[in-house]
């Protein structure tokens, strides 16, 4: 029998924060329905008989005395067939269905609509039979959804049970019972979906070492500042530095089965652009729309502030659900700064003591609770499968200041840090990842992966290239003061090589048919070829070959253009370019002999 809760009433209102009294037995993080329109809210604080509620919808027009109703449940996500290809708001409501109920694009408050369509039928194929014993995470059957086999699993916290009934192969809605289990004489009916509280990480068997590169096809990321499957990364950068394009590239090309994109507090025009362009992106794996294996959460800056916080946790719960199927998931959040700003506003409404820049003192804990839900794990059940969730969070520091609290706290909890540089962006150097301010903790653990997938000692090549770039950075400062001509020939050669690596390797055109993605083998061969010029040109300085003549070699232009050569033609073009380079260098030596 469904429990009936006594109704309280609004005491007073402070923006999105509502104080309600007479909510006997109320619990922190419990969802409540506020006012005559039953707006969705969540209890964040209890003081005696008064509950403090953050409301996820506009509170304009609410007045003291209106009813507040407890639900007895925490904020939860619906997990089941129908998630892929959907565009949801921060509370998991499908925007298309909400707009239909609202009768247009101007969405009114108080609309209740489930995440998963209740009328759509899915073809269920059972993989267990009556009498089988199952436990948490075991697969009951599968549903084909888009490009994946959606596994209908025994929800966590169900326990070890015996299958007493299982639906035959056929079409069912998510509300129909597809299995009946028995545990200690108690029957449990399971549907194709279940709910999970978004603030609680979903359980797994074991967390594994992150040793497999999350291939993005972006050279500066994969080679210099890699992220692994189950890893974490932050992408900080000011306006116009290319955060959104970088996240789009990763979403499109990352070696992942499912993409979850959370637009948290972004400008409405940027989110609109995303919603128009994302469905048009073609999945390079299947040739079908990328949206078929994606979940989009749209929570724009003009939407209620508390919903930003909910959207982040809603997105990571969806990601964990697909991870539990043994899939590899990428979650991109754009941006966590807007989420932190929402925490700051709510904290001030609650009159909490502020910390640096007005943020609440618990900001680091919140950031940690988000990034710590990433990982590569052995999933529940008797499947011996591995799934992963990689989290990539964009950070939008005010004025591009990377020393502000959100960026600094995020750096403590992520394994990779891609610092976008406005100066590089203004010079049309994209991705504008600054190689001096970025880092990755995953580099050393990927040596075996690179050897296996490229056949080259990529770690040594990376170390040599980074050394050249770092030394050249210091020389560029000197050259700006005294002029490049005042430098030694060796230092001028170092600057030439650094420019070659930047132009021929680090700069990558996201809109070029070939250069938009670079395979591991091509990355290794390309970087080796660019470094080979430096190795072969350096001894020529001892013969007296002037650097001015090396700068005019036609083979350098050819090396720079190698990145635009299609994969099938690359080896032949590379061989010819290196032969031309060798011939030109030999000719220079002959001229000075």
RODO-2510 file (C-alpha; in nm, 4 decimals, decimal comma):
residues 593
     n   res          X          Y          Z
     1     x     0,0000     0,0000     0,0000
     2     x     0,1379     0,3403    -0,0965
     3     x     0,2391     0,5526     0,2019
     4     x     0,0455     0,8769     0,2467
     5     x     0,2403     1,1758     0,3806
     6     x     0,0951     1,4706     0,5676
     7     x     0,1132     1,7988     0,3762
     8     x     0,3074     2,0974     0,5032
     9     x     0,2805     2,4543     0,3873
    10     x     0,5075     2,7314     0,2632
    11     x     0,6412     2,9511     0,5418
    12     x     0,8371     3,1978     0,3294
    13     x     1,0230     3,2212    -0,0022
    14     x     1,3754     3,3399    -0,0844
    15     x     1,4297     3,3174    -0,4610
    16     x     1,4590     2,9489    -0,5581
    17     x     1,4736     2,8553    -0,1874
    18     x     1,1462     2,7824    -0,0100
    19     x     1,1007     2,7343     0,3653
    20     x     0,8151     2,5004     0,4575
    21     x     0,6736     2,4009     0,7968
    22     x     0,4798     2,1022     0,9317
    23     x     0,6704     1,8547     0,7116
    24     x     0,6907     1,5908     0,9843
    25     x     0,9490     1,3180     0,9137
    26     x     1,1061     1,5050     0,6211
    27     x     1,4499     1,3838     0,5137
    28     x     1,7385     1,5679     0,3535
    29     x     1,7538     1,5064    -0,0258
    30     x     1,3865     1,4031    -0,0344
    31     x     1,1862     1,5281    -0,3331
    32     x     0,8818     1,7403    -0,2511
    33     x     0,6047     1,8991    -0,4583
    34     x     0,5700     2,2711    -0,3848
    35     x     0,2625     2,4925    -0,4219
    36     x    -0,0655     2,4487    -0,5999
    37     x     0,1192     2,3713    -0,9244
    38     x     0,3240     2,0998    -0,7458
    39     x     0,6658     2,2281    -0,8526
    40     x     0,9507     1,9832    -0,8097
    41     x     1,1869     2,0626    -0,5218
    42     x     1,4428     1,8916    -0,3017
    43     x     1,4967     1,9260     0,0726
    44     x     1,8518     2,0471     0,1436
    45     x     1,8217     2,1314     0,5117
    46     x     1,5939     2,0489     0,8062
    47     x     1,5681     2,2790     1,1072
    48     x     1,3244     2,1337     1,3602
    49     x     0,9852     2,1310     1,1930
    50     x     1,1000     2,3583     0,9085
    51     x     1,2390     2,2129     0,5840
    52     x     1,4548     2,4199     0,3494
    53     x     1,3787     2,3331    -0,0133
    54     x     1,5567     2,4198    -0,3359
    55     x     1,2956     2,4366    -0,6107
    56     x     1,3965     2,3229    -0,9601
    57     x     1,1377     2,5420    -1,1339
    58     x     1,0642     2,9187    -1,1268
    59     x     0,9126     3,0230    -0,7941
    60     x     0,7512     3,3487    -0,9128
    61     x     0,3922     3,3739    -0,7892
    62     x     0,4288     3,1261    -0,5014
    63     x     0,2954     3,2573    -0,1716
    64     x     0,3046     3,1541     0,1947
    65     x     0,0386     2,9080     0,2939
    66     x     0,0441     2,7049    -0,0275
    67     x     0,0785     2,3270     0,0277
    68     x     0,4047     2,1316     0,0198
    69     x     0,3784     1,7578    -0,0341
    70     x     0,6414     1,4952     0,0517
    71     x     0,7108     1,2070    -0,1895
    72     x     0,9332     0,9968     0,0352
    73     x     1,1831     0,9492    -0,2491
    74     x     1,5163     1,1105    -0,3415
    75     x     1,5756     1,2743    -0,6786
    76     x     1,6090     0,9753    -0,9122
    77     x     1,6787     0,8956    -1,2758
    78     x     1,4717     0,6593    -1,4867
    79     x     1,7023     0,4029    -1,6449
    80     x     1,5914     0,1839    -1,9332
    81     x     1,5287     0,1700    -2,3103
    82     x     1,4522     0,5086    -2,4623
    83     x     1,7413     0,7081    -2,3178
    84     x     1,9583     0,7006    -2,6291
    85     x     1,8768     0,9709    -2,8800
    86     x     1,6861     1,1782    -2,6263
    87     x     1,7239     1,5460    -2,5386
    88     x     1,6380     1,6023    -2,1717
    89     x     1,6284     1,8915    -1,9292
    90     x     1,8196     1,8950    -1,5999
    91     x     1,5544     1,6823    -1,4290
    92     x     1,5445     1,4175    -1,6998
    93     x     1,2267     1,5386    -1,8708
    94     x     1,2289     1,5026    -2,2531
    95     x     1,2163     1,8549    -2,3918
    96     x     1,0179     1,7563    -2,6989
    97     x     0,7397     1,6079    -2,4865
    98     x     0,7487     1,9054    -2,2480
    99     x     0,7154     2,1497    -2,5395
   100     x     0,4243     1,9482    -2,6761
   101     x     0,2392     1,9652    -2,3441
   102     x     0,3217     2,3360    -2,3086
   103     x     0,1830     2,3964    -2,6579
   104     x     0,4926     2,5710    -2,7885
   105     x     0,8535     2,6654    -2,7185
   106     x     0,7676     2,8768    -2,4110
   107     x     0,7736     2,6074    -2,1467
   108     x     0,5480     2,6594    -1,8468
   109     x     0,6277     2,5293    -1,4999
   110     x     0,4685     2,2371    -1,3216
   111     x     0,4798     2,0021    -1,6230
   112     x     0,5249     1,6377    -1,5248
   113     x     0,6441     1,3980    -1,7925
   114     x     0,8478     1,0756    -1,7525
   115     x     1,1942     1,0407    -1,9029
   116     x     1,1141     0,7196    -2,0893
   117     x     0,8207     0,6967    -2,3330
   118     x     0,5455     0,4840    -2,1817
   119     x     0,3643     0,4004    -2,5062
   120     x     0,6616     0,2847    -2,7164
   121     x     0,7139    -0,0907    -2,7472
   122     x     1,0546    -0,2569    -2,7448
   123     x     1,1429    -0,6040    -2,8690
   124     x     1,2595    -0,7937    -2,5606
   125     x     1,4745    -1,1063    -2,6018
   126     x     1,5150    -1,3072    -2,2782
   127     x     1,8520    -1,4667    -2,1973
   128     x     1,7441    -1,6445    -1,8759
   129     x     1,4748    -1,9026    -1,8159
   130     x     1,2339    -1,9927    -1,5403
   131     x     1,4167    -2,1489    -1,2457
   132     x     1,7494    -1,9722    -1,3039
   133     x     1,9211    -1,7962    -1,0144
   134     x     2,0217    -1,4357    -1,0736
   135     x     2,1805    -1,1561    -0,8714
   136     x     2,2469    -0,7830    -0,8970
   137     x     2,3733    -0,6876    -1,2430
   138     x     2,2807    -1,0131    -1,4178
   139     x     2,1192    -0,9739    -1,7596
   140     x     1,7566    -1,0826    -1,7938
   141     x     1,7297    -0,9998    -2,1640
   142     x     1,8247    -0,7522    -2,4326
   143     x     1,6551    -0,4811    -2,6363
   144     x     1,8038    -0,3468    -2,9586
   145     x     1,8292     0,0303    -2,9255
   146     x     2,0124     0,2231    -3,1937
   147     x     2,3614     0,0822    -3,2344
   148     x     2,3746    -0,1111    -2,9069
   149     x     2,2129    -0,4111    -2,7415
   150     x     2,0487    -0,2518    -2,4392
   151     x     2,0826    -0,5004    -2,1519
   152     x     1,7886    -0,5295    -1,9147
   153     x     1,9641    -0,6048    -1,5861
   154     x     1,8665    -0,6994    -1,2329
   155     x     1,8827    -0,3632    -1,0501
   156     x     2,1410    -0,3160    -0,7746
   157     x     2,0208    -0,3887    -0,4182
   158     x     1,7845    -0,6618    -0,5420
   159     x     1,9937    -0,9504    -0,4062
   160     x     2,0203    -1,3144    -0,5076
   161     x     1,6873    -1,4329    -0,6468
   162     x     1,5212    -1,7167    -0,8344
   163     x     1,3450    -1,6464    -1,1648
   164     x     0,9817    -1,7581    -1,1293
   165     x     0,8485    -1,5907    -1,4459
   166     x     1,0212    -1,4456    -1,7535
   167     x     0,8516    -1,2856    -2,0522
   168     x     0,8815    -1,4607    -2,3872
   169     x     1,0398    -1,2835    -2,6838
   170     x     0,8091    -1,0088    -2,8006
   171     x     0,7215    -0,6396    -2,7898
   172     x     0,6608    -0,4721    -2,4533
   173     x     0,6373    -0,1225    -2,3087
   174     x     0,8680    -0,0214    -2,0233
   175     x     0,5736    -0,0373    -1,7817
   176     x     0,4985    -0,4053    -1,8448
   177     x     0,6440    -0,6665    -1,6103
   178     x     0,9035    -0,8760    -1,7964
   179     x     1,0285    -1,0873    -1,5045
   180     x     0,9171    -1,2017    -1,1613
   181     x     1,1829    -1,2978    -0,9107
   182     x     1,1538    -1,4639    -0,5713
   183     x     1,3747    -1,3993    -0,2737
   184     x     1,3110    -1,5460     0,0734
   185     x     0,9477    -1,6078    -0,0181
   186     x     0,8979    -1,2500    -0,1376
   187     x     0,8105    -1,1802    -0,5012
   188     x     0,9786    -0,8987    -0,6952
   189     x     0,8287    -0,7780    -1,0230
   190     x     1,0778    -0,6219    -1,2640
   191     x     1,0055    -0,3955    -1,5585
   192     x     1,2404    -0,2927    -1,8371
   193     x     1,3325     0,0198    -1,6419
   194     x     1,4150     0,1066    -1,2831
   195     x     1,4978     0,4207    -1,0870
   196     x     1,8229     0,5149    -0,9179
   197     x     1,8949     0,8118    -0,6846
   198     x     2,1266     1,0389    -0,8782
   199     x     2,3460     1,1429    -0,5847
   200     x     2,4512     0,7879    -0,5033
   201     x     2,7161     0,6153    -0,7190
   202     x     2,6001     0,2878    -0,8718
   203     x     2,7887    -0,0112    -0,7288
   204     x     3,0387    -0,2312    -0,9135
   205     x     3,2582    -0,5331    -0,8359
   206     x     3,6057    -0,3872    -0,8610
   207     x     3,7791    -0,0708    -0,9797
   208     x     4,0578    -0,1387    -1,2287
   209     x     4,3743     0,0424    -1,3275
   210     x     4,3227     0,2831    -1,6200
   211     x     4,5620     0,1456    -1,8808
   212     x     4,3744     0,1850    -2,2095
   213     x     4,3892     0,5096    -2,4056
   214     x     4,0584     0,6790    -2,4793
   215     x     4,1461     0,7489    -2,8402
   216     x     4,0082     1,0864    -2,9508
   217     x     4,1929     1,1263    -3,2810
   218     x     4,3140     1,4685    -3,1621
   219     x     4,6940     1,4602    -3,1768
   220     x     4,7717     1,7093    -2,9014
   221     x     4,5459     1,5133    -2,6643
   222     x     4,6311     1,1533    -2,7545
   223     x     5,0073     1,2083    -2,7794
   224     x     5,0881     1,4801    -2,5286
   225     x     4,8051     1,4934    -2,2726
   226     x     4,6113     1,1672    -2,3052
   227     x     4,3018     1,0569    -2,1189
   228     x     4,2218     0,6921    -2,0572
   229     x     3,8986     0,4965    -2,0545
   230     x     3,7650     0,5620    -1,7076
   231     x     3,9831     0,8715    -1,6692
   232     x     3,9030     1,2332    -1,5901
   233     x     3,9970     1,5586    -1,7570
   234     x     3,9249     1,9289    -1,7260
   235     x     3,9155     2,1731    -2,0182
   236     x     3,9508     2,5277    -1,8813
   237     x     3,9415     2,8261    -2,1114
   238     x     3,7868     3,1670    -2,1613
   239     x     3,5303     3,2692    -2,4209
   240     x     3,6373     3,1934    -2,7800
   241     x     3,9157     2,9494    -2,6929
   242     x     3,7398     2,6525    -2,8523
   243     x     3,5985     2,4531    -2,5584
   244     x     3,2770     2,3610    -2,7370
   245     x     3,4464     2,2502    -3,0611
   246     x     3,6969     2,0442    -2,8603
   247     x     3,4144     1,8696    -2,6728
   248     x     3,2257     1,8107    -2,9996
   249     x     3,5356     1,6508    -3,1530
   250     x     3,5791     1,4227    -2,8537
   251     x     3,2094     1,3307    -2,8545
   252     x     3,2269     1,2443    -3,2242
   253     x     3,5577     1,0612    -3,2436
   254     x     3,6241     0,9189    -2,8964
   255     x     3,6608     0,5432    -2,8801
   256     x     3,3423     0,5061    -2,6718
   257     x     3,0139     0,3217    -2,7095
   258     x     2,7904     0,5913    -2,5577
   259     x     2,8234     0,9699    -2,5250
   260     x     2,6450     1,1699    -2,2534
   261     x     2,6594     1,5464    -2,3100
   262     x     2,5517     1,7758    -2,0251
   263     x     2,5002     2,1403    -2,1167
   264     x     2,5033     2,2895    -1,7688
   265     x     2,4158     2,6584    -1,7512
   266     x     2,5371     2,7338    -2,1029
   267     x     2,4045     3,0307    -2,3001
   268     x     2,0768     2,9612    -2,4727
   269     x     2,2106     3,0415    -2,8208
   270     x     2,5072     2,8031    -2,7752
   271     x     2,2785     2,5239    -2,6544
   272     x     2,0395     2,5881    -2,9431
   273     x     2,3298     2,5653    -3,1858
   274     x     2,4325     2,2356    -3,0253
   275     x     2,0789     2,0945    -3,0515
   276     x     2,0731     2,1855    -3,4207
   277     x     2,4225     2,0602    -3,5090
   278     x     2,4585     1,7528    -3,2857
   279     x     2,1783     1,5520    -3,4541
   280     x     2,3482     1,6206    -3,7898
   281     x     2,6818     1,4750    -3,6781
   282     x     2,7462     1,1403    -3,8424
   283     x     2,8872     0,8603    -3,6294
   284     x     3,2109     0,7492    -3,8024
   285     x     3,1647     0,3998    -3,6578
   286     x     2,8206     0,3296    -3,8030
   287     x     2,7548     0,5993    -4,0625
   288     x     2,4349     0,6748    -3,8734
   289     x     2,3530     0,9936    -3,6735
   290     x     2,5737     1,0241    -3,3656
   291     x     2,2635     1,1066    -3,1598
   292     x     2,1594     0,7404    -3,1803
   293     x     2,4233     0,6527    -2,9208
   294     x     2,4071     0,9767    -2,7254
   295     x     2,2087     1,1350    -2,4448
   296     x     2,1864     1,5160    -2,4398
   297     x     2,0972     1,7132    -2,1285
   298     x     2,0132     2,0772    -2,1983
   299     x     2,0056     2,3082    -1,8979
   300     x     2,0588     2,6637    -2,0205
   301     x     2,1550     2,9700    -1,8178
   302     x     1,7994     3,1079    -1,8205
   303     x     1,6627     2,7932    -1,6568
   304     x     1,6291     2,7743    -1,2758
   305     x     1,9666     2,7723    -1,1006
   306     x     1,9095     2,4619    -0,8803
   307     x     1,8447     2,2458    -1,1865
   308     x     2,2074     2,2980    -1,2939
   309     x     2,3242     2,0960    -0,9961
   310     x     2,0707     1,8244    -1,0685
   311     x     2,1718     1,8040    -1,4371
   312     x     2,5321     1,7115    -1,3534
   313     x     2,4312     1,4230    -1,1269
   314     x     2,1553     1,3131    -1,3652
   315     x     2,4124     1,2879    -1,6454
   316     x     2,6658     1,0850    -1,4462
   317     x     2,3898     0,8430    -1,3361
   318     x     2,2962     0,7784    -1,7003
   319     x     2,6657     0,7222    -1,7781
   320     x     2,7050     0,4719    -1,4923
   321     x     2,3966     0,2839    -1,6114
   322     x     2,5459     0,2258    -1,9569
   323     x     2,8802     0,1417    -1,7936
   324     x     2,7035    -0,1352    -1,6012
   325     x     2,6141    -0,2952    -1,9346
   326     x     2,9864    -0,3409    -2,0023
   327     x     3,0051    -0,0362    -2,2302
   328     x     3,2612     0,2444    -2,2471
   329     x     3,1029     0,5855    -2,1881
   330     x     3,2255     0,9440    -2,2290
   331     x     3,0513     1,2150    -2,0289
   332     x     3,1228     1,5757    -2,1235
   333     x     2,9980     1,8549    -1,8973
   334     x     2,9913     2,2103    -2,0305
   335     x     3,0496     2,3725    -1,7945
   336     x     3,1177     2,2868    -1,4323
   337     x     3,1806     2,6564    -1,3600
   338     x     2,8102     2,7306    -1,4137
   339     x     2,7312     2,4431    -1,1782
   340     x     2,9627     2,5921    -0,9154
   341     x     2,7957     2,9317    -0,9614
   342     x     2,4611     2,7668    -0,8894
   343     x     2,6048     2,6246    -0,5664
   344     x     2,7293     2,9722    -0,4751
   345     x     2,3886     3,1309    -0,5287
   346     x     2,2041     2,8659    -0,3304
   347     x     2,4620     2,8859    -0,0521
   348     x     2,4095     3,2615    -0,0234
   349     x     2,0304     3,2128    -0,0144
   350     x     2,0808     2,9719     0,2754
   351     x     2,3019     3,2325     0,4464
   352     x     2,5957     2,9932     0,4728
   353     x     2,9415     3,1295     0,5523
   354     x     3,1170     3,1888     0,2172
   355     x     3,4673     3,0747     0,1300
   356     x     3,6975     3,2160    -0,1404
   357     x     3,5248     3,4197    -0,4152
   358     x     3,1929     3,3635    -0,2359
   359     x     3,1813     2,9894    -0,3115
   360     x     3,0627     2,7586    -0,0323
   361     x     3,3277     2,5850     0,1766
   362     x     3,2056     2,2453     0,0510
   363     x     3,2779     2,3272    -0,3160
   364     x     3,5851     2,0948    -0,3305
   365     x     3,3766     1,8070    -0,1912
   366     x     3,1101     1,8585    -0,4571
   367     x     3,3663     1,8694    -0,7377
   368     x     3,5312     1,5549    -0,5998
   369     x     3,1974     1,3714    -0,5698
   370     x     3,1432     1,4295    -0,9422
   371     x     3,4847     1,3345    -1,0816
   372     x     3,5288     1,0391    -0,8457
   373     x     3,2379     0,8624    -1,0156
   374     x     3,4555     0,8075    -1,3225
   375     x     3,6452     0,4820    -1,3537
   376     x     3,7090     0,1575    -1,5341
   377     x     3,5380    -0,1242    -1,3456
   378     x     3,4345    -0,4867    -1,3396
   379     x     3,0561    -0,4691    -1,3543
   380     x     2,8126    -0,6479    -1,1265
   381     x     2,6756    -0,9903    -1,2145
   382     x     2,8249    -1,3138    -1,3428
   383     x     2,9431    -1,1631    -1,6715
   384     x     3,3114    -1,0839    -1,6163
   385     x     3,2672    -0,7702    -1,8265
   386     x     3,4468    -0,4371    -1,8012
   387     x     3,2827    -0,0989    -1,8436
   388     x     3,4093     0,2539    -1,7980
   389     x     3,3008     0,6157    -1,7558
   390     x     3,5412     0,8906    -1,8614
   391     x     3,4491     1,2411    -1,7442
   392     x     3,5571     1,5530    -1,9335
   393     x     3,4479     1,8743    -1,7675
   394     x     3,4770     2,2155    -1,9289
   395     x     3,5632     2,5007    -1,6935
   396     x     3,4809     2,8634    -1,7797
   397     x     3,6965     3,0781    -1,5501
   398     x     3,6068     3,4470    -1,5419
   399     x     3,8453     3,6409    -1,7638
   400     x     4,0342     3,3205    -1,8421
   401     x     4,1941     3,3268    -1,4936
   402     x     4,3084     2,9708    -1,4236
   403     x     4,3891     3,0620    -1,0624
   404     x     4,0238     3,1009    -0,9638
   405     x     3,8776     2,8436    -0,7162
   406     x     3,6789     2,6163    -0,9521
   407     x     3,9773     2,5599    -1,1821
   408     x     4,2215     2,5104    -0,8955
   409     x     4,0000     2,2638    -0,7080
   410     x     3,9236     2,0757    -1,0305
   411     x     4,2968     2,0329    -1,0969
   412     x     4,3241     1,8350    -0,7731
   413     x     4,0763     1,5700    -0,8834
   414     x     4,1420     1,5158    -1,2539
   415     x     4,4041     1,3036    -1,4264
   416     x     4,4424     1,5285    -1,7320
   417     x     4,4264     1,9047    -1,7671
   418     x     4,3911     2,0699    -2,1091
   419     x     4,4503     2,4419    -2,0563
   420     x     4,3074     2,6376    -2,3476
   421     x     4,5022     2,9522    -2,4304
   422     x     4,3357     3,2671    -2,5680
   423     x     4,6637     3,3833    -2,7281
   424     x     4,6871     3,0585    -2,9250
   425     x     4,3200     3,0917    -3,0199
   426     x     4,3728     3,4479    -3,1475
   427     x     4,6597     3,3144    -3,3625
   428     x     4,4154     3,0552    -3,5058
   429     x     4,6064     2,7722    -3,3394
   430     x     4,3408     2,5077    -3,2684
   431     x     4,3006     2,3087    -3,0533
   432     x     4,4394     2,5946    -2,8443
   433     x     4,5770     2,3634    -2,5737
   434     x     4,8801     2,5248    -2,4109
   435     x     5,1528     2,2586    -2,3922
   436     x     5,3310     2,4402    -2,1073
   437     x     5,0287     2,4661    -1,8731
   438     x     4,8606     2,1334    -1,9484
   439     x     4,9388     1,7946    -1,7966
   440     x     4,8348     1,4284    -1,7935
   441     x     4,8997     1,1726    -1,5219
   442     x     4,8222     0,8859    -1,7583
   443     x     5,1238     0,9156    -1,9925
   444     x     5,3563     0,6583    -1,8342
   445     x     5,0848     0,3925    -1,8099
   446     x     5,0159     0,4024    -2,1846
   447     x     5,3610     0,3009    -2,3104
   448     x     5,2512    -0,0570    -2,3794
   449     x     4,9258     0,0579    -2,5441
   450     x     5,1124     0,2804    -2,7891
   451     x     5,3636     0,0104    -2,8720
   452     x     5,0814    -0,2353    -2,9363
   453     x     4,8729     0,0026    -3,1491
   454     x     5,1364     0,2047    -3,3338
   455     x     5,4523    -0,0053    -3,3258
   456     x     5,6545     0,2962    -3,2045
   457     x     5,8054     0,4025    -2,8728
   458     x     5,5624     0,6922    -2,8474
   459     x     5,6689     0,7820    -2,4942
   460     x     6,0237     0,8600    -2,6110
   461     x     5,8977     1,0577    -2,9107
   462     x     5,6654     1,2576    -2,6849
   463     x     5,9458     1,3295    -2,4378
   464     x     6,1746     1,4523    -2,7161
   465     x     5,9030     1,6698    -2,8722
   466     x     5,8016     1,8209    -2,5368
   467     x     6,1664     1,9015    -2,4609
   468     x     6,1966     2,0855    -2,7941
   469     x     5,8731     2,2807    -2,7368
   470     x     5,9660     2,3798    -2,3826
   471     x     6,3173     2,4939    -2,4717
   472     x     6,1854     2,6841    -2,7731
   473     x     5,9303     2,8656    -2,5567
   474     x     6,2095     3,0240    -2,3530
   475     x     6,4032     3,1154    -2,6673
   476     x     6,0988     3,2855    -2,8206
   477     x     6,0919     3,5302    -2,5320
   478     x     6,4575     3,6155    -2,5941
   479     x     6,4023     3,6418    -2,9700
   480     x     6,1221     3,8962    -2,9172
   481     x     6,3687     4,1215    -2,7359
   482     x     6,6943     4,0828    -2,9341
   483     x     6,5591     3,9446    -3,2627
   484     x     6,5915     3,5908    -3,3945
   485     x     6,9018     3,6826    -3,6001
   486     x     7,0937     3,7429    -3,2769
   487     x     7,0467     3,3821    -3,1638
   488     x     7,2978     3,1068    -3,2306
   489     x     7,2459     2,8796    -3,5302
   490     x     7,1625     2,5882    -3,2998
   491     x     6,8953     2,7885    -3,1186
   492     x     6,7469     2,9061    -3,4489
   493     x     6,7265     2,5423    -3,5620
   494     x     6,5475     2,4598    -3,2357
   495     x     6,2923     2,7353    -3,3061
   496     x     6,2442     2,6039    -3,6600
   497     x     6,1811     2,2520    -3,5313
   498     x     5,9349     2,3774    -3,2662
   499     x     5,7450     2,5661    -3,5371
   500     x     5,7424     2,2517    -3,7508
   501     x     5,5931     2,0467    -3,4651
   502     x     5,3338     2,3146    -3,3912
   503     x     5,2235     2,3643    -3,7513
   504     x     5,2630     2,0068    -3,8683
   505     x     5,1360     1,8252    -3,5605
   506     x     4,9693     2,0293    -3,2848
   507     x     4,7442     2,2393    -3,5100
   508     x     4,4505     2,0266    -3,6252
   509     x     4,1557     2,1361    -3,8387
   510     x     3,8311     2,0017    -3,6936
   511     x     3,6470     2,0819    -4,0172
   512     x     3,8948     1,9228    -4,2593
   513     x     3,7789     1,5944    -4,4084
   514     x     4,1108     1,4180    -4,3350
   515     x     4,2695     1,6179    -4,0532
   516     x     3,9647     1,6031    -3,8265
   517     x     4,0789     1,2601    -3,7025
   518     x     4,4248     1,1049    -3,6794
   519     x     4,4784     0,7342    -3,6094
   520     x     4,7418     0,6124    -3,3592
   521     x     4,9689     0,4767    -3,6348
   522     x     4,9519     0,8000    -3,8310
   523     x     5,0211     1,0042    -3,5169
   524     x     5,3324     0,8013    -3,4374
   525     x     5,4721     0,8080    -3,7915
   526     x     5,3993     1,1782    -3,8343
   527     x     5,5670     1,2832    -3,5100
   528     x     5,8671     1,0598    -3,5801
   529     x     5,9074     1,2167    -3,9260
   530     x     5,8937     1,5718    -3,7887
   531     x     6,1526     1,4925    -3,5221
   532     x     6,3692     1,3157    -3,7803
   533     x     6,4273     1,6493    -3,9538
   534     x     6,5796     1,7900    -3,6334
   535     x     6,7925     1,4818    -3,5769
   536     x     6,9345     1,4924    -3,9304
   537     x     6,9638     1,8705    -3,9599
   538     x     7,1487     1,9267    -3,6335
   539     x     7,4809     1,7651    -3,7437
   540     x     7,4765     1,9865    -4,0562
   541     x     7,5477     2,2892    -3,8387
   542     x     7,8950     2,1436    -3,7735
   543     x     7,9554     2,1391    -4,1497
   544     x     7,8732     2,5096    -4,1639
   545     x     7,5318     2,4814    -4,3314
   546     x     7,3468     2,8072    -4,2505
   547     x     7,0041     2,7843    -4,0913
   548     x     6,8694     3,0334    -4,3484
   549     x     6,9122     2,7695    -4,6209
   550     x     6,7407     2,5001    -4,4097
   551     x     6,4409     2,7277    -4,3610
   552     x     6,3898     2,7383    -4,7397
   553     x     6,3828     2,3602    -4,7929
   554     x     6,0747     2,2588    -4,9935
   555     x     6,0631     1,9290    -4,8034
   556     x     5,9677     2,1200    -4,4841
   557     x     5,6469     2,2364    -4,6464
   558     x     5,5793     1,8818    -4,7520
   559     x     5,6323     1,7577    -4,3948
   560     x     5,3866     2,0191    -4,2673
   561     x     5,1227     1,9006    -4,5144
   562     x     5,1546     1,5306    -4,4297
   563     x     4,8698     1,5573    -4,1770
   564     x     4,6270     1,6306    -4,4623
   565     x     4,7196     1,3096    -4,6489
   566     x     4,4523     1,0329    -4,6262
   567     x     4,5442     0,7195    -4,4320
   568     x     4,5625     0,4969    -4,7422
   569     x     4,8139     0,7226    -4,9145
   570     x     5,0069     0,8266    -4,6058
   571     x     5,2891     0,5694    -4,6038
   572     x     5,3800     0,6365    -4,9661
   573     x     5,3697     1,0154    -4,9221
   574     x     5,5734     0,9900    -4,6014
   575     x     5,8422     0,7827    -4,7708
   576     x     5,8690     1,0308    -5,0574
   577     x     5,8803     1,3310    -4,8212
   578     x     6,1620     1,1783    -4,6144
   579     x     6,3564     1,0894    -4,9285
   580     x     6,3217     1,4473    -5,0542
   581     x     6,4383     1,5771    -4,7151
   582     x     6,7448     1,3530    -4,7188
   583     x     6,8346     1,4556    -5,0736
   584     x     6,8010     1,8262    -4,9927
   585     x     7,0120     1,7975    -4,6774
   586     x     7,2838     1,6085    -4,8671
   587     x     7,2802     1,8801    -5,1322
   588     x     7,3313     2,1478    -4,8649
   589     x     7,6304     1,9608    -4,7258
   590     x     7,7769     1,9308    -5,0760
   591     x     7,7385     2,3059    -5,1304
   592     x     7,9493     2,3989    -4,8260
   593     x     8,2110     2,1249    -4,8704
***
